[in-house]
Amino acid sequence: MNASVLVINCGSSSIKYALVPSAPGQPRLAGLAERLGSSDARLKGIGSRGDAFSQALGDADHTRALEAILHRLEGQRPIAVGHRIVHGGEHFTRAALIDDDVVAAIERTAALAPLHNPANLAGVKATRRLFPGLPQVAVFDTAFHQTLPPRAYRYALPEALYHDHGIRRYGFHGTSHAYVSQRADTLSGLEGGGWLTAHLGNGCSTCAIWQGQSFDTSMGLTPLEGVAMGTRSGDVDPGLHAHLARQLGWPLERIDEMLNRESGLLGLSGLTNDMRELEAAEAHGHPGAALAIEVFCYRIAKSLAALSCALPRLDGLVFTGGIGENSARVRERVISLLPHFGLQLNRTVNSETIRGREGRIDAGGRQLWVIPTDEEGQIATETRQQLQEASA
């Protein structure tokens, strides 16, 4: 029996999809529709036999792109559609079966994620039209972090900003942190350990997880807070906005653009936000690349050290995301900056064996893991759980 879930991650001009089978290890149909709304819109991906394809879509919108994706499912009809929704506010503490009330609640949180939630909703509305009667489930990046205590999620701001406007720390990358911490529990046999997790990619966040629950995380009201990232600054002095407005005459929109798209690894290096290119440039003596990597690793280590305060006990550290899974040098630098935590790196395993795959990299003491994230798989799992609960 086919029990696949179609996972949709809808952006403003793109749709990432994966048809996730119920049995582990089975091949997935997956792909990306990009540049939607432009004349060079295109769908590309991998078929069931591992064959790559690329298909021009003309000036397709989200609905037309989803129609093209349906043809690429090779006749397989999913049992449900699971949607990645970036922001669920305080309303959603877990995944939810989508109905008109859920759509309205997601729309009300759009002010908290104006670049993401409207695009996510475009995918929801299109798939509801294309799959009438098929269950649809919203899985929220923020839901995993709704277990944060007030001391972790409240800002030191006037009370009314929280109660009247929802200004608080929410956290993101929840599906990734949930997946890798659950996997670490399984691999270690601890079943509810205390983990620090580092999701390192173009977007980066850290998390403190105790017995399967998020106790603190680095991102806040928006995905801009926290560690330095590919093009995002991470934490800066809150007074920076006023300073740039006074001294340079920059409007808020320009400051926001700079902090989100021109900063981080790209801004520090003056070269690129690609860690592979930066490591190559550093090896050839580029000072900007060296500084960017040093700041990146220091801020991650600093964040992990701070988050350890949230845990009753620390059992280990998990690296995930494109950089976390593939950069042995970044992992080594981060661990070297945490000398007080009893972390002993097996440098041979770290540098020669682990690249983009699962494995343990410590030499004793607290556990160190590299665990490739599977956000699509986590979304599919939470979608199936909602279906089971609805039918119980």
Long-range contacts (C-beta under 8 A, 24 or more apart in sequence): 2-76, 2-77, 2-78, 2-79, 3-79, 3-384, 4-76, 4-78, 4-79, 5-78, 5-79, 5-80, 5-81, 5-82, 5-379, 5-380, 5-383, 5-384, 6-73, 6-78, 6-80, 6-81, 6-82, 6-127, 7-81, 7-82, 7-83, 7-84, 7-376, 7-379, 7-380, 7-383, 8-66, 8-81, 8-82, 8-83, 8-84, 8-123, 8-127, 9-83, 9-84, 9-123, 9-375, 9-376, 10-62, 10-83, 10-84, 10-119, 10-120, 10-122, 10-123, 10-124, 11-116, 11-119, 12-115, 12-118, 12-119, 13-37, 13-38, 15-62, 15-65, 15-66, 15-69, 15-123, 17-45, 17-69, 18-376, 18-380, 19-73, 19-76, 19-78, 20-376, 20-377, 20-379, 20-380, 22-384, 28-376, 29-72, 29-73, 29-74, 29-76, 30-376, 31-69, 31-72, 33-57, 33-60, 33-65, 33-66, 33-68, 33-69, 36-60, 36-61, 36-62, 36-65, 37-61, 41-65, 43-68, 43-69, 43-72, 45-72, 47-72, 47-74, 48-74, 62-122, 62-123, 62-126, 63-126, 63-129, 63-130, 66-123, 66-126, 66-127, 66-130, 67-130, 70-130, 78-134, 79-134, 79-135, 79-384, 79-387, 80-134, 80-135, 80-136, 80-137, 80-383, 80-384, 80-387, 81-127, 81-131, 81-134, 81-135, 81-136, 81-137, 81-383, 82-136, 82-137, 82-139, 82-379, 82-380, 82-382, 82-383, 83-120, 83-123, 83-124, 83-127, 83-136, 83-137, 83-138, 83-139, 83-379, 84-120, 84-139, 84-141, 84-175, 84-375, 84-379, 85-117, 85-120, 85-124, 85-138, 85-139, 85-140, 85-141, 86-113, 86-116, 86-117, 86-120, 86-140, 86-141, 86-142, 86-172, 86-223, 87-112, 87-113, 87-116, 87-117, 87-140, 87-141, 87-142, 87-170, 88-138, 88-140, 88-141, 88-142, 88-143, 89-142, 89-166, 89-170, 90-146, 90-166, 90-168, 92-138, 92-140, 92-142, 92-143, 92-146, 93-143, 93-146, 94-140, 94-143, 94-146, 94-382, 95-137, 95-138, 95-139, 95-140, 95-143, 95-382, 95-383, 95-385, 95-386, 96-137, 96-138, 96-140, 96-386, 97-135, 97-136, 97-137, 97-386, 97-390, 98-124, 98-128, 98-136, 98-137, 98-138, 102-138, 106-138, 112-166, 112-170, 112-221, 112-222, 113-222, 135-386, 135-387, 135-390, 137-382, 137-383, 137-386, 137-387, 139-175, 139-378, 139-379, 139-382, 139-383, 140-174, 141-171, 141-172, 141-173, 141-174, 141-175, 142-170, 142-171, 142-172, 142-174, 143-174, 144-171, 144-174, 144-175, 144-177, 144-178, 144-214, 145-170, 145-171, 145-172, 145-174, 145-207, 145-214, 145-217, 146-214, 147-213, 147-214, 147-215, 148-214, 148-215, 148-216, 148-217, 149-215, 152-215, 152-216, 152-217, 152-310, 155-220, 155-221, 167-221, 168-221, 169-217, 169-219, 169-220, 169-221, 169-225, 170-219, 170-220, 170-221, 171-205, 171-207, 171-214, 171-217, 171-218, 171-219, 171-220, 172-203, 172-205, 172-217, 172-219, 172-223, 173-199, 173-203, 173-205, 173-207, 173-219, 174-214, 175-375, 175-378, 175-379, 175-382, 176-320, 176-321, 176-373, 176-375, 176-378, 177-205, 177-207, 177-209, 177-214, 177-217, 178-212, 178-214, 178-378, 179-373, 179-374, 179-375, 179-377, 179-378, 180-318, 180-320, 180-369, 180-371, 180-373, 181-207, 181-209, 181-212, 181-318, 182-212, 183-358, 183-371, 184-316, 184-318, 184-367, 184-369, 184-371, 185-212, 187-358, 187-360, 187-369, 187-371, 188-315, 188-316, 188-367, 188-369, 190-315, 193-313, 193-315, 193-316, 194-311, 194-312, 194-313, 194-314, 194-315, 195-314, 195-315, 195-316, 195-317, 195-318, 196-304, 196-307, 196-308, 196-311, 196-314, 196-316, 196-317, 196-318, 197-317, 197-318, 197-320, 198-300, 198-304, 198-317, 198-318, 198-319, 198-320, 198-321, 198-324, 198-334, 199-320, 199-321, 199-324, 199-373, 200-300, 200-319, 200-320, 200-321, 200-322, 200-323, 200-324, 200-327, 200-330, 201-230, 201-321, 201-322, 201-323, 201-324, 202-229, 202-230, 202-231, 202-273, 202-322, 203-229, 203-230, 203-232, 204-228, 204-229, 204-230, 204-234, 204-300, 204-321, 204-323, 206-300, 206-303, 206-304, 206-307, 207-307, 208-307, 208-308, 208-310, 208-311, 210-310, 210-311, 210-312, 210-313, 215-310, 215-311, 216-307, 216-309, 216-310, 217-307, 218-303, 218-307, 224-259, 224-260, 226-303, 227-296, 227-299, 227-300, 227-303, 228-263, 228-264, 228-265, 228-268, 228-295, 228-296, 228-299, 229-264, 229-265, 230-264, 230-265, 230-266, 230-273, 230-274, 231-260, 231-261, 231-262, 231-263, 231-264, 231-265, 231-266, 231-267, 231-273, 232-259, 232-260, 232-261, 232-263, 232-264, 233-259, 233-260, 233-263, 233-264, 233-267, 234-264, 234-299, 235-299, 264-296, 265-292, 265-293, 265-296, 268-292, 268-295, 268-296, 275-322, 275-323, 275-327, 275-330, 276-326, 276-327, 279-327, 279-329, 293-329, 293-330, 293-333, 294-333, 296-330, 297-330, 297-333, 297-334, 297-337, 298-337, 300-334, 301-333, 301-334, 301-337, 301-338, 302-337, 304-334, 304-338, 305-338, 305-340, 305-341, 308-341, 314-341, 314-366, 315-366, 315-367, 316-362, 316-366, 316-367, 316-368, 316-369, 317-341, 317-343, 317-366, 317-367, 317-368, 317-369, 318-369, 318-370, 318-371, 319-368, 319-369, 319-370, 319-371, 320-370, 320-371, 320-372, 320-373, 321-373, 324-370, 325-355, 325-356, 325-357, 325-370, 325-371, 325-372, 325-373, 326-355, 326-356, 328-354, 328-355, 331-361, 331-370, 335-368, 341-366, 342-366, 343-368
